[in-house]
Amino acid sequence: MNHDTEHWRVAKHATHHARGMVSAQHVLAARAGAAMLDHGGNAVDAAVAAGLALGVVEPWMCGLGGSGLMVIWIAAEKRAVTLDFQGVLAGDTDFADYPVDPDLPKTLMGFPTVRYNANIEGYPSITLPGAAAGFEHALRRWGTLPLATVAEPAIALAKGGVEATWFTTLQIALASAVLTKDATSRDIYMPGGHPLAPEAHIVIPGLADTLTRYATGGADAFYRGDLAADVVADLNAGGAKISTDDFAGYQVLEAPAHMQTHRGATAHVMGDVSGGTRLRDFLAYSAMNLTTPPQLPTPDTWLLYTNGLNAAFRAHNARIGRETEKGSCTSHLSAADATGNMVALTHTLLNRFGSGVTLPRTGLLMNNAVSYFDPRPNWPTSMAPKKRINASNMCPTVVTRDGAAAFALGASGGNHIMPAVAQVTALMLDFGMTLEEAMNHPRLDASDRGSVRADPALGQAVMDALAREHTLEIAQRLVFPKLYACVSGVAAEQDGWSGLNDPSQPSGGASGPAPFTHTQAPSSLQDVRA
């Protein structure tokens, strides 16, 4: 592994604001969300605006072609709710279309790969996306602004385009083998057969129009109207079996959050469909084995955290009957407002650039979430017609104390997600660290995989303690490969809110309430002041 690949330490300072905060994996998305707070909206409005914008500025991670999970803290009601808007298999899904190829390595999800990689790339790998339904459901139930207003920053970004950075070029290069197989994706991201160079301008054909149609017609247009017809027509032309009936029948699942108390605080998470149960197991293990935390983490603390993470993953693997995913590309954002509402939203295309397919009529980059399902029968996660994804590493989390908002967290990074969220949560609750201190603190990664990975910045004493009981991988926290997940969080302070995105993410950032400005500013938001 990398002991000393880089010889500098990167850290980020938290952003502070009295009236709310949005943190995301791209600073333009954070600003899009914060503009809703400036416009008088709440945390739900901000989260949806940021989520839509991420699909434009970070298309390799998420978008309306993907799915996700959301946890919302409703301050006035002192309760947390969860939304499951995960992907669903087509009604005509058939095992025969996904024959296992024993000569190929396992997928990121730990399943056998099928012939021609049909479950991880191209049209056969696409599930029915849920993001459009999930966003509107949240906005309709708890938002205060209309979808047309909330979508304005994303539409402006899609119309004006965004500038590629070196990080964009890296993402495209890593997925180039898949992107070149789809004509529309190739034209957008690989002009002339090469990844877009930094400073190139990215305008995805059709995306601004699709976002406008969605903003006007909502989920009904996306799942049952003309927009749905265009999406399904492209899917079917490419060989996907998803039908208009599949689209028309899509539903968001709303449920109360699962809870775990720890050091006088309460973590609110999703259930077994997420990393939430593992986070609860980890916190319970830590409370049982670290009854009185020392003033600062010690080598024994990190050994305890390692064992707690391994135990949580061991129980999870037994529940679902498979390994967990080795890594994936996802996006997380967290939002909070002045009245104490919080949102933790994680959404994904699964792999980097998902299926690699950009639908020509709509400009939507589509997921490859068929790979969430086992191509072998008789397993908890086996394929079945109209089956919803029922096991994921996404771990959106909101934490409260005495019935009031404390912080909201989540991350991207496959099976690295829950360990990262768990450690930031534990450092804040066990040791009273601020969000900035906990996010910048060196981490380890453990998921019952037979070894433990640790950042050498934890110190030699921690390395020695871990090596006494575990096979140790020593690895710095780098931009790439991203071995410790990418956390985005917001936290309540005495005089307002702080926000921070992981120091390993060069484009990430946080923003307090402010008007949104871009090449083409949103018409009704550009002159608004609180």
C-alpha positions in Angstrom: 0.0 0.0 0.0 1.0 3.7 0.0 3.1 4.6 3.1 4.3 8.0 1.9 3.1 8.6 -1.7 2.4 12.2 -0.9 4.5 14.3 1.4 2.0 17.0 2.4 -1.1 17.0 4.5 -4.3 18.3 3.1 -7.0 19.6 5.5 -10.2 21.7 5.1 -11.6 24.4 7.3 -15.3 24.2 8.1 -17.7 26.9 6.7 -19.9 28.6 9.2 -23.2 30.4 8.9 -25.9 31.4 11.4 -28.9 30.5 9.2 -28.1 27.0 7.9 -25.6 25.0 5.9 -25.2 22.6 2.9 -22.2 20.4 2.4 -21.7 18.4 -0.8 -19.1 16.6 -2.9 -19.1 19.6 -5.3 -19.1 23.2 -4.0 -21.4 24.4 -6.8 -24.0 21.9 -5.6 -23.6 23.1 -2.1 -24.2 26.6 -3.3 -27.2 25.5 -5.2 -28.7 24.1 -2.1 -27.7 27.1 0.0 -29.5 29.4 -2.4 -32.8 27.8 -1.3 -32.0 28.7 2.3 -31.3 32.2 1.1 -34.6 32.2 -0.8 -36.5 31.3 2.5 -36.6 27.6 2.0 -35.8 24.8 4.5 -33.3 22.0 4.7 -35.4 19.7 2.4 -35.6 22.4 -0.3 -31.8 22.8 0.0 -31.1 19.1 -0.1 -33.2 18.5 -3.2 -31.6 21.5 -5.0 -28.2 20.3 -4.2 -29.0 16.8 -5.2 -30.3 17.9 -8.6 -27.2 20.1 -9.1 -24.9 17.2 -8.3 -26.3 15.3 -11.3 -25.0 18.1 -13.5 -21.6 18.9 -11.9 -20.7 15.4 -10.8 -22.6 13.2 -13.4 -20.2 10.3 -12.9 -21.6 9.8 -9.4 -25.3 10.5 -9.4 -28.3 12.0 -11.1 -31.9 11.4 -12.1 -30.8 8.2 -13.7 -29.9 6.8 -10.3 -31.4 6.1 -6.9 -30.7 6.6 -3.2 -31.7 7.0 0.4 -32.6 9.9 2.6 -33.0 10.6 6.3 -34.8 13.8 7.4 -35.0 15.3 10.9 -38.3 17.2 11.2 -37.5 19.7 14.0 -41.1 20.8 14.7 -42.2 17.2 15.3 -38.9 16.0 16.9 -38.8 12.9 14.7 -36.8 11.5 11.9 -38.2 9.8 8.7 -36.5 7.8 6.0 -37.1 7.6 2.3 -36.0 4.6 0.2 -35.9 5.5 -3.5 -33.7 2.6 -4.5 -33.6 1.0 -7.9 -36.1 -1.7 -9.0 -35.6 -4.5 -11.5 -37.7 -4.6 -14.6 -40.9 -6.7 -14.5 -39.5 -8.9 -17.2 -36.2 -9.7 -15.5 -35.0 -13.2 -16.3 -32.0 -15.1 -14.9 -31.5 -16.5 -18.4 -30.4 -13.0 -19.5 -27.6 -12.9 -17.0 -25.7 -16.2 -17.2 -22.7 -16.4 -14.8 -19.3 -16.4 -16.4 -16.9 -18.4 -14.1 -13.9 -17.0 -15.9 -14.5 -13.4 -14.8 -13.7 -11.9 -11.4 -16.5 -11.0 -9.0 -18.3 -7.7 -9.3 -17.8 -4.8 -6.9 -20.8 -6.2 -5.0 -19.1 -9.5 -4.4 -21.4 -11.4 -6.9 -20.3 -13.6 -9.8 -20.0 -11.6 -13.0 -22.2 -12.5 -15.9 -21.4 -13.1 -19.5 -20.4 -9.9 -21.4 -20.5 -8.0 -18.1 -24.2 -7.6 -18.8 -25.0 -6.9 -15.1 -22.4 -4.1 -14.7 -22.3 -2.2 -18.0 -24.6 -1.2 -20.9 -28.4 -1.2 -21.1 -29.0 -4.6 -19.5 -27.4 -3.3 -16.3 -29.9 -0.5 -15.8 -32.6 -0.6 -13.1 -35.7 1.6 -12.8 -34.2 4.8 -11.3 -35.8 6.3 -8.1 -34.1 9.7 -7.6 -36.8 11.7 -9.5 -39.5 10.2 -7.3 -37.5 10.4 -4.0 -36.7 14.1 -4.5 -40.2 15.1 -5.3 -41.6 13.0 -2.4 -39.4 14.8 0.1 -40.2 18.2 -1.4 -44.0 17.5 -1.4 -44.1 16.2 2.2 -41.7 18.6 4.0 -40.4 21.2 1.6 -41.6 24.8 1.3 -40.6 25.8 -2.2 -42.0 24.5 -5.5 -40.0 22.0 -7.5 -39.7 24.6 -10.3 -37.8 26.9 -8.0 -35.7 24.2 -6.4 -34.6 22.9 -9.8 -33.5 26.3 -11.1 -29.8 26.1 -10.1 -29.4 22.7 -11.7 -31.1 23.9 -14.9 -28.8 26.9 -15.0 -25.8 24.7 -14.6 -27.0 22.3 -17.3 -27.6 25.2 -19.7 -24.4 27.1 -19.0 -22.3 24.0 -18.6 -19.5 23.4 -16.2 -15.8 23.5 -16.6 -13.9 20.2 -16.4 -11.1 20.0 -13.9 -8.2 17.6 -13.6 -10.4 15.6 -11.2 -13.1 15.4 -14.0 -10.4 14.1 -16.4 -9.4 11.5 -13.9 -12.9 10.3 -13.4 -13.5 10.0 -17.2 -10.1 8.2 -17.7 -10.9 5.7 -15.1 -14.2 4.8 -16.8 -13.1 5.3 -20.4 -13.3 1.6 -21.4 -17.0 1.6 -20.6 -17.8 5.2 -21.9 -16.3 4.4 -25.3 -18.9 1.6 -25.8 -21.8 4.1 -25.7 -22.0 6.6 -28.6 -23.7 9.4 -26.6 -21.4 9.1 -23.6 -18.3 8.9 -25.9 -19.3 12.1 -27.7 -19.7 14.0 -24.3 -16.8 12.7 -22.3 -14.4 11.2 -24.8 -14.4 13.6 -27.8 -11.8 12.4 -30.4 -11.4 9.2 -28.4 -9.6 10.9 -25.4 -10.9 12.0 -22.0 -11.9 15.7 -21.7 -8.9 17.8 -20.8 -9.1 20.1 -17.8 -10.7 23.5 -18.6 -12.9 21.9 -21.3 -16.5 22.9 -21.2 -19.1 20.3 -20.5 -22.6 20.8 -21.7 -24.7 17.5 -21.7 -27.1 17.6 -24.7 -30.7 17.4 -23.6 -30.1 17.5 -19.9 -31.3 21.1 -19.3 -34.5 20.3 -21.2 -35.0 17.1 -19.2 -34.5 19.0 -15.9 -36.9 21.7 -17.1 -39.6 19.1 -18.0 -39.1 17.4 -14.6 -39.3 20.7 -12.8 -42.5 21.5 -14.6 -44.2 18.1 -14.5 -42.6 16.5 -11.4 -42.4 12.8 -10.8 -45.7 12.3 -12.7 -44.0 13.5 -15.9 -40.9 11.5 -15.2 -42.7 8.2 -14.5 -46.0 8.5 -16.4 -45.8 11.3 -18.9 -44.0 12.2 -22.1 -40.7 12.3 -20.3 -41.2 8.7 -19.2 -42.0 7.8 -22.8 -38.8 9.3 -24.0 -36.7 7.5 -21.3 -38.4 4.1 -21.9 -38.0 4.5 -25.7 -34.3 5.0 -25.4 -34.0 2.2 -22.8 -35.8 -0.3 -25.0 -34.0 0.7 -28.1 -30.7 -0.1 -26.3 -32.0 -3.5 -25.1 -33.2 -2.8 -21.5 -36.4 -4.5 -20.6 -37.8 -1.7 -18.4 -41.4 -0.9 -19.5 -43.7 2.1 -19.2 -45.7 0.0 -16.8 -42.6 -0.5 -14.6 -42.1 3.3 -14.6 -45.7 4.0 -13.8 -45.6 1.7 -10.8 -42.6 3.1 -9.1 -43.1 4.0 -5.4 -41.0 5.7 -2.8 -40.9 3.9 0.6 -41.4 6.2 3.6 -40.7 4.9 7.1 -39.7 6.0 10.6 -36.0 6.1 11.2 -34.2 3.4 13.2 -32.5 4.8 16.3 -29.4 4.1 18.4 -28.5 6.1 21.5 -24.9 6.9 22.3 -23.3 9.2 24.9 -26.6 10.9 25.4 -27.2 11.5 21.7 -29.4 9.6 19.2 -28.4 8.5 15.7 -31.3 8.2 13.2 -30.6 5.9 10.3 -32.1 3.6 7.7 -32.6 -0.1 8.4 -31.0 -3.2 6.9 -31.3 -1.8 3.3 -28.5 0.5 4.2 -25.4 0.7 6.3 -27.5 2.0 9.2 -27.8 -1.3 11.0 -24.1 -1.7 10.9 -23.6 1.8 12.3 -26.0 1.0 15.2 -24.1 -2.2 15.9 -20.8 -0.4 15.9 -22.1 2.3 18.3 -23.5 -0.4 20.6 -20.2 -2.3 20.6 -18.3 0.9 21.3 -20.6 1.9 24.2 -20.2 -1.6 25.7 -16.4 -1.8 25.4 -15.5 1.8 25.9 -17.6 2.7 28.9 -15.6 5.9 29.8 -13.7 7.3 26.8 -10.2 8.8 27.6 -9.6 12.5 27.0 -8.2 11.7 23.5 -8.3 8.5 21.3 -5.5 6.1 22.3 -4.1 3.1 20.3 -6.5 0.9 22.3 -9.4 3.2 21.1 -8.5 2.5 17.5 -8.2 -1.2 18.1 -11.6 -1.2 19.7 -13.1 0.8 16.8 -11.5 -1.8 14.4 -13.0 -4.7 16.3 -16.4 -3.0 16.4 -16.4 -2.3 12.7 -15.4 -5.9 11.9 -18.2 -7.3 14.2 -20.8 -5.0 12.5 -19.8 -6.2 9.0 -19.7 -9.8 10.2 -23.3 -9.6 11.4 -24.3 -7.8 8.2 -22.7 -10.4 5.9 -24.5 -13.2 7.8 -27.8 -11.4 7.4 -27.6 -11.0 3.6 -25.6 -14.1 2.8 -22.9 -12.5 0.7 -19.8 -10.3 0.8 -20.3 -6.5 0.7 -19.4 -4.3 -2.2 -15.8 -3.6 -2.7 -16.3 0.0 -3.8 -18.6 2.2 -5.8 -19.2 5.7 -6.9 -21.8 7.6 -5.0 -22.5 11.1 -3.8 -23.6 12.4 -0.4 -24.8 15.8 0.8 -26.0 17.1 4.1 -28.2 20.1 4.8 -29.6 22.0 7.8 -31.6 25.2 8.3 -32.0 27.8 11.0 -35.0 26.1 12.6 -33.1 22.8 13.1 -34.3 20.6 10.3 -31.6 18.3 8.9 -31.3 16.1 5.8 -28.8 13.4 5.0 -29.1 12.4 1.4 -27.0 9.7 -0.4 -27.7 8.9 -4.1 -25.8 6.9 -6.7 -25.4 5.5 -10.1 -23.5 2.6 -8.4 -20.3 2.3 -10.4 -18.4 5.4 -11.7 -20.5 6.6 -14.6 -23.0 3.8 -13.8 -23.8 1.7 -16.8 -21.8 4.1 -19.1 -25.0 4.8 -21.0 -26.3 8.3 -21.6 -29.8 8.3 -23.1 -29.8 10.3 -26.3 -33.2 11.8 -26.0 -32.8 13.1 -22.4 -29.1 13.3 -21.6 -29.6 11.2 -18.5 -26.6 9.0 -17.5 -28.1 5.8 -16.2 -27.2 3.5 -13.3 -25.9 0.0 -13.4 -27.8 -1.1 -10.3 -28.6 -4.6 -11.7 -25.2 -5.4 -10.2 -26.8 -5.0 -6.8 -28.5 -8.3 -7.4 -27.1 -11.8 -7.2 -27.4 -13.6 -10.6 -27.8 -16.9 -8.8 -31.1 -17.9 -7.3 -32.1 -18.5 -3.7 -30.1 -15.8 -2.0 -31.6 -12.8 -0.1 -30.3 -10.5 -2.8 -31.1 -12.7 -5.8 -32.7 -11.2 -8.9 -36.5 -11.3 -9.2 -38.9 -9.3 -11.4 -39.8 -5.9 -9.9 -37.4 -6.5 -6.9 -36.1 -3.5 -5.1 -32.5 -3.1 -4.0 -32.5 -4.5 -0.5 -28.9 -4.2 0.7 -26.6 -1.2 0.3 -23.7 0.4 2.0 -25.1 3.9 1.9 -25.4 5.3 5.4 -27.2 8.7 5.6 -27.3 9.6 9.3 -28.8 12.4 11.4 -27.9 12.8 15.0 -29.8 14.7 17.7 -29.3 15.5 21.3 -32.1 16.2 23.7 -34.6 16.4 20.8 -32.6 19.0 18.9 -30.4 18.8 15.9 -26.7 17.9 16.4 -25.2 16.9 13.1 -26.0 15.1 9.8 -23.5 12.9 8.0 -23.0 10.5 5.1 -20.4 9.4 2.6 -19.6 7.9 -0.7 -17.2 5.0 -1.2 -18.9 1.6 -1.2 -18.0 -0.5 1.8 -15.8 2.3 3.1 -18.9 4.4 3.7 -20.1 3.1 7.0 -16.6 2.9 8.7 -16.0 6.5 7.8 -19.4 7.7 9.0 -19.0 5.6 12.1 -15.6 7.1 13.0 -16.6 10.7 12.4 -19.7 10.1 14.5 -17.7 8.3 17.3 -15.0 11.0 17.4 -17.7 13.7 17.8 -19.7 11.8 20.4 -17.0 9.9 22.3 -14.4 12.8 22.4 -16.4 15.9 21.8 -14.6 16.8 18.6 -16.0 19.4 16.3 -17.0 18.5 12.8 -13.9 20.0 11.5 -11.7 18.1 13.9 -13.4 14.8 13.3 -13.5 15.1 9.5 -9.8 16.0 9.3 -8.7 13.3 11.7 -6.8 10.3 10.2 -8.9 7.2 9.9 -8.8 3.5 9.5 -11.0 1.1 7.4 -12.3 -2.3 8.6 -15.1 -4.4 7.2 -14.3 -8.0 8.2 -12.4 -8.6 5.0 -9.3 -10.2 6.6 -7.2 -7.1 7.0 -7.4 -3.6 8.4 -6.3 -0.4 6.5 -4.9 2.5 8.5 -3.6 6.0 7.7 0.0 6.2 8.9 -0.9 9.7 10.2 -2.7 7.9 13.1 0.9 7.3 14.4 3.2 4.4 14.9 1.7 3.4 18.3 -1.7 2.9 16.6 0.0 1.0 13.7 1.7 -1.3 16.3 -1.5 -1.9 18.3 -3.4 -2.8 15.1 -0.7 -5.1 13.8 -0.6 -7.1 17.0 -4.1 -8.4 16.3 -4.8 -7.8 12.6 -3.2 -8.0 9.2 -2.3 -4.4 8.6 -2.4 -2.3 5.4 -0.8 1.1 5.8 -2.3 3.6 3.3 -2.5 7.4 3.3 -5.8 9.1 2.7 -5.4 10.3 -0.9 -7.6 11.8 -3.7 -7.1 8.5 -5.6 -7.4 5.8 -4.8 -10.1 6.8 -2.3 -9.7 4.2 0.4 -11.5 5.9 3.3 -14.7 7.2 1.8 -15.7 10.8 1.2 -17.8 12.3 4.1 -20.0 15.4 3.9 -21.5 16.8 7.1 -23.2 19.7 8.8 -23.2 20.3 12.5 -25.0 22.6 14.9 -23.0 25.2 16.8 -23.9 27.7 19.5 -24.2 30.5 16.9 -25.4 28.6 13.9 -24.0 25.8 11.7 -20.8 24.5 10.3 -20.3 22.4 7.2 -17.5 20.4 5.7 -16.8 18.0 2.8 -14.0 15.4 3.1 -10.5 16.8 2.6 -9.8 14.0 0.0 -12.4 15.5 -2.3 -10.9 18.4 -4.3 -14.2 19.8 -5.7 -16.2 19.4 -2.5 -17.3 22.2 -0.2 -20.0 23.7 1.9 -22.0 26.9 1.8 -24.3 28.9 4.0 -27.3 30.9 2.6 -26.4 33.0 -0.4 -27.8 33.7 -3.8 -26.7 31.3 -6.5 -24.6 32.7 -9.3 -23.3 30.9 -12.4 -22.7 31.5 -16.1 -26.5 31.7 -16.4 -28.0 32.7 -13.1 -31.4 31.3 -12.0 -33.9 34.0 -12.9 -36.0 34.2 -9.8 -33.1 33.7 -7.3 -30.3 35.9 -8.6 -31.4 39.1 -6.8 -32.8 37.5 -3.6 -31.4 38.6 -0.3 -32.6 37.4 3.1 
